[in-house]
Amino acid sequence: MFVLYIFVGLYAVSMLFIFLYGLAQADLLIQYWRKPKIVQTKDSATISNLPKITVQLPIFNERYVVERLIDATAKFNYPKELLQIQLLDDSTDETSEIIQNCILNYPEVNFQYIHRHNRQGFKAGALKEGLIQASGDYIAIFDADFVPDPNFLLDTIPHFQDPKVGMVQSRWTHLNEDYSIFTRLQAFALDAHFTVEQTGRNLQQAFINFNGTGGIWRKNCIIDAGNWQDDTLTEDLDLSYRAQQKGWKFVYREDIESPAELPPVMSAIKSQQFRWTKGGAECAAKHLKNVLNEKHSIHKKWHATAHLLNAVLFVAVLVVAISSIPLWYGFYNGILPTWLFSVAKIFLAGFVIVAAVYLSANVSLAKYKGASTLKFLWELPLFLMVSMGLSLHNSQAVWEGLTGKKSPFIRTPKYNLQKSDKWWSNPYHSFKIPFTTYLEAIFAGVFAWMLYLAISHGQLEMVIFHGMLFVGFSIVSIASFLSYRSN
């Protein structure tokens, strides 16, 4: 009986966290809906009196996409004499040779090739070393899988006329969104972040984050904030909070697009998710206490807390999932009063709000067209189920991040795939099956059994939730096994 009430407590605390996080998301959604009243318009810089800019391209073993990146950056609509493009190459394969051959095609462009023979500090280390040799007063950064817009620099640089602006971030768009159902679901999630979340926070001057790429910094801001540091896996989020705590303003431009590639298979998705989730937890451990102790408004602290702890949402979902099993047993056997279940329904509003944020963001980007709206109505539950299925994998990342366990920066393999291309010939692809994949399959089996018990005993209060968990863990585990298969 005592153990059962422990699970009740864990369930209640987790549902409360989801509910409170949902309230923060609801506030961002309201801000986003108000956006048309204060929408920004593009104000590109003129060719006169432009500053020097350095574009940094951190690269590690990117033979499939590096030529596309170089071609795109060579086409920047910016005076060549004011532009330096650094190729920060840590590669250990033929990527280095590809880069050096490719830049020969653009003798008029000031490409600076910097090759490190070690990966000390990983991406943060490469950016920091490049900064020493950067001639520009402003630093634009693009990862290898991006294809920058030619007018990116002219569209973003006017914001720096305000001496307090330290960084301008653009919105990611997706080169291969329709490659597979998994690229569609990633686009579904990222679009919510780059519309509702980034816009909602920026409109009320809450903390936002540089997303690691597709943005441009004032060089002095980077240095003033303590430069790039490699003690977290998300050096972008870390520097963002250090800079904003020093008083620098950030600007988010939803209307400036930076196209990029999405990971097409589950193993690559998990690699990226693990780095983002663990790094976010590391940044929470590093910055949350300082943010709460500083003289910010309660509203700003509330959003910073939700922002830094958003990865904990996966832990909360996993705890709710596990706790729901003994709770179902308690309700079925009459050990727990039925009013507890009625109270728990109130906190389901947290799930509903989070779902509304994702749906609203995507419908808005689709200009509220009927066909797109109908597509999102089936993508939304599928996205929620797959997110539930990733809760075990991402909870491990959160735990490691909060407890200080260190791990190397694992790059996400890039594929440069067209619709008919196959991913499994990519030599950067990982074929080692992690232990959590087997646990995900076990969880799928457990919730299949819970569905059977609920239906056979007529105890259906949790059948939808357990059904979503069964589908989510099944999809994630099966897709993981298939994506880790050897060639």
N, C-alpha and C positions, 0 to 999 in steps of 0.2 A: 504493500500500500504506500509506504514511504517513498519507494523508488518510483512508483507511478506518479506521485505528486512532484517529484523532481523533474520528470519529463513534462508535466503540466507547466512547471515554472519555466523550463527552457523554451517550451513552445510559446508561452505568453511573452517572454522577453524578446524572442526573435520576431514574433508578429508585431510587437510594439515598435521594434526598430524599423521594420518594413513600413509600418504605418507612418512613423515620423519622417522617414526618408521620402515617402510618398507625398507628405505635406510640403516638403521642400521642393519636390518636383512640380507639384501643383502651382506653387508660387512662380516658378520659372515659366510654366506654361501660360499663366495669366500675363506675365510680362511679355511673352512672345506674341500672344494675341493682341496686345496693345501696340506692338511694333510698328504697324503701318502709320501710326500717328507721328512717329519720330524716325522714320526710315532714312537711312543714309543714301546719298546719291554719289555716283562715281565722280571723282574730281582728280583726274590724272594730272601729273606734273607736266609742265612745259619743258621744252628742251633746254632752255636757258637756266643758268645758275643751279645745275644739278650737282649733288654731292658724289663723292667716290663711294662705290659699293663693292663689297666683296661677297661673292656667292660661294658658299661652302657646300661641297658634295661629298659627304662621308660614304665610303665604298668599302665593302669587304666581300670578295668572291661573288661578283655580280655580272658574270659573263653574258647572261641573257638580256639584261636591261641597260647595261652601262652605255652602249652606243646610242640608244634612244634618249637617254638622259643628256648626254653630251650634245647631241643634235639639237635638243630642245633649248638648252641653256645658251647655245651659240646663237640662237635666234632672238635673244632678248632684245626688245626695242629700247635700247639704251646706248648712249655714246660709248664707243669701244674704249676710248682713252680714259673713261671714268669707271671702267668695269674690270674687276679681277675675278676670275673663276678658279677656285681652288679645288683640285681633285685630291681629296684626302684618302689615299688608297692604302688600306691595310691588307690587301689581298695576298693570298698564298698560291694562287693558281694563274691561269692564262689571262685573267681579267686585267692584270697589270699591262700585259703586252697589248691587249685590245685597246686600252685607254690611250697608251702612247702612240699607237698607230692612228687612232681616231682623231686625236687633237691635231694631227698633222694636216687634216682636211680644213682646218680653220686657222690659218696663219695670222689672220687679222684680229683674232680674239686672244685676249691675254689669259690663257690657261696656265695655271701654276700647278705642276704635278708634284705632290708631296707623298712619298712612299715611306711608311714606317715598317721596320723589320720586327716589331713586336706590337701586340695589341694592348699595351698598358692603358688601362682606363677605358678600353673599348671605344664606343662612339664618343663619349665625353672626352676621353683622352685625345682622340683625333681632332675634335673641334677645338680643344684648348691649344693644342700644338699649332693648328692652322691659324688660330687667332694671333699668335706671336708674329706671324709673317703677313697678316692681313693688312693691306694698304687702305682699305675702305673705312669710312666712319660708320657704315651700316653693314650688317651681316645678314644676308639672306641664306636660308638653309633648306636644302631639298634632299630627301632620301633617294636611293637609287631607283626605286620603282615609281617615281613621280615624273610627270611630263609638264613642267611649268608653262603657264600661259606667257606668251611673248610680252604682254603689257603688265606683267605682275609687278615689276619694279616701279614703273611709272604710276601704277594705281595705288601703291602702298606708301611710297616715299612722302607724299604731301602731308601725311599725318604727323611726321616728325618735325613739322614747323612748330608744333607745340613742344617746348623743351622738356616737358614732363613725361612725354610718351616714350616708353622704352621698347615696346614690341607691338607689331601688328600681325595678326594671325588671319589667314584665309580659310575658306571652307574646302575640305576635301571632297572631291567627287570621284567617280569610280570608272576606270577604263574597262573593266571586265565584269560589270555588275550582273550581266545576264549569262555568265558562263555556266553557272550551276545554281542549285537551290542554296548552297552554302554561301556563295558570293552574294546572292540576293538577301539572305538573312543578315549578313554582315553589313551590307549597305543599309538595310532597314535600321540596324542599331546605330551605326555611325551617323546617319542622317539625323537621328534624334539628338545626338550629342552636338552636332554642328549646326543645328537650327535652334531647338528649344533651349538646350543647356547653355551653350556658349553665348547665344544672343540674350537669353534671360538673365544670365549673370552679368554680362557686360553692360546691359541697359541700366542696371541698378548699382554699377560700380562695385560688384562683389569680385572676389578673386576668380580669375579665369586662368587657363593654362595655355602656354605654348605647346602645340601638339607634336613637337619634335621635328617637324618639317612643314613646308608650306607657309613659313612665316619669316619675318625680317626683324632684326634687333638693332637698336642703337648700340654700337660697340661699347661706349662708356657705361651703358646700363649693365652689360654682361660683367664688365670688370668691377663696377661698383658693388654688384650683388655677390661678388666672391668668385666669379668665373665658373666654368664648368667643373663639376665635381662628380666623382664616380662611385660614391658610397651608396647610391641607389641604382636600380635598374631603369628608372625613369628620370634621367638627368634633365629632361625637359620640364617636367612638373616640379622638380626640386628647384631649378633655377627660377622658374616662374614665381614660386612662393617667396623665395629669397628676395627677388627683385621688387615684388609688390609690397613686401614688408618694409623695404627701404624707401617706399613712397613713389615708385615708378608707376605710371599709368599704362594699361594695356588696352589695345583697340582690337575688336573682332569685326571682320568684314565678311558677312555672309554672302555678299554679292560677288566677291572675288573668288574664283574657283581654281583649285589646284588638283588636277586629275591624278589618280594613282591606281595601282594594281591591288586587288584584294586577294588574300590567300585562297586558293581554290579547293583545298582538301583539309580534312579534319586535323591531321597531324600538324600542318603548318598553322592552322587557326589556333590550335592549342599552344603551340610555341609562342605565338604572338600574345595570346591571352594571358599566359603564365607570366610573361615579362611585364605586361601592362599592369596586371593585377598585383603581382608581388611588389613591383616598383611603387605602385600607388600606396600599398600598405607600408612600405618603407618610408615614404614621404609623410604619411600620417604620423608614424612614430617620430619622425624628425621634426615636423613643423606644427602639429596640431596644438601642442601645449603652448608654444610661443604665440600662435595666432589668438588663442583664447585669453592669454595674459596681456595682450596688447590692447591699446585703446581704440578698438573698433566698435561699431554699433552691434547690438545684439543680432540684428538682421544679418549683417555681414558675417559674423561669427557662426551663425546658424548655417548659412550656405557654405562656408568654408568647411565646417564639420561634415556636412553631407557630401561635399565634393571630395574631401580627403578620405572619407570612410565609405565611399560608394562601393568599393570592392568587398566590404564586409557584408554587403547584401547577399553575396553568394554563400557566405557562411550561415547567414540567417535562414536562407532558403533550405540549405542542407539540414540544419538543426530542426527546422519545422518538418521537413520530410521524414527524418528519422523519428522525431517525437510523435508524429502522427500515428505511428504504428501502435505503440502502447496506449495512446489516447483512444484509438478505435477500439482496442481490446477493453479498455475501461468503460467506455460507453456501452458496448455490446453486452458486457456482463453486469451492468448496473452499478459498477463501483464508483463511477463518476456521475455527478448530477447532470442532467441534460441542459440546465441553464448555462453551464460552462461553455458548451458548444454554441449556444446562442450568443454569448458575449464574444466568443472568438470570431463570429461572423462580422462583427463591427470592424475588426482590424483587417478584414479582407479588402477594405477600402484602399489600403496601401497598394495592393496588387492592381486594383482597378485604376488607380491614379497613374501608376507607372505605365500601365498598358495604354492609357489615354495619351500620355506624353509621346510615346512612340508612334501611335496611330496618327495623332494630330500633326506631328512633324512630317511624316511621310505624305499625308494627304495634302498638306500645305505645299510641299515641294512639287507635288504633281498637279498643282493649280486646281485642286478640288474636282478633277475630272472623274466622271462616273466610273469608267472602266478601271482606272487606277485605284479608286476607292474600294471597289469590289475585290481587287487583287490583294490589297492590304488587309482586308477583313479575314482572308484565310492565311495570309502570311503572319499576322499578329499572333494567333494561338500557336502556330508552328514555331515562331521565334521564342515565345515564352517557354514552350516545352523543351526546345534545344538549350535554352539558357538554364533551365532546371537541370538538364542532363549534364551541363558543364559545371554544376555547382560543386561537385566533388573535386574535380581537377583544380578549379580556381580557389577552392577553400584551402587546399594544400599550399597554394601560392600565397594566400593571405596570411596563413599561419607562419610560414617561413619569413614573410616580410615583417610581421609584427614582433616576432621573437628574435629577429636579428640574424637568422641563418643566411649566410652569403652563398651566392651561386654566380657563375659567369654569365655574361651577356650573350644570350643565344639569339642569333639573327633569324629572322623569318625568311625562309627560302623564297626567292622570286622566280616566276615562271615565264612571264611574257606570253601568255597563252591566248590563242584565238579560240573561237567556239569549238572548232573541230580538233584542236590540239590535245595531246595527252600529257598528263603530268608526271607519270611514273618513270620516265626516262631522265628526269632531272637529277644530276649527280649530287646536288645539295640536299636532296630529300632524305629525311631520316627514316630508317627502317627498324629501329629498336622500339619494341612495344613496352611502354611504361607500366608499372604495376597497377596504377590507378585505372587503366583501361579494363583490366580484369575485374576490378571492384565495380566499375560502372556496369559491366555485364551482370554481375551478381545483384546489384541494386535493381536492374531491370527485371530480373527474375523475382526478387522479393516483392516488388510492387505489382507484378503480374499475379502473384499469389494473393496479395491483399485485395486485388480486384475480384478474384475468384471467391474469396471469403465474403466480401461485402455483398456480392450479387447472390451467392448461394444462401446467405443468412438474412438477406433483406435489410442489411444495415448500410444504407446508401449515402450517409451524410458526407463521407469523404471520397466517394467513388470518382468524382470528376478530378479532384486533386491527385489521387493515386493513379488515375488513368493518364493524366498529363505527365506524371513522373515516370510511369512505365514507358510511355512513348518517347519521352525525352532521353532517358538513360539508354533505351534501345537504339535510338538513332545515333547518339554520340558514340556508344560502344561499338556498334556495327561499322559505322563510318571510320572509326579509329582503327579497328582491326584491318579494314580494307586499305586504309591509307598508309599503314605501316608495313604492308606486305612487301616482300622482297621482289626484285625484278630479275 
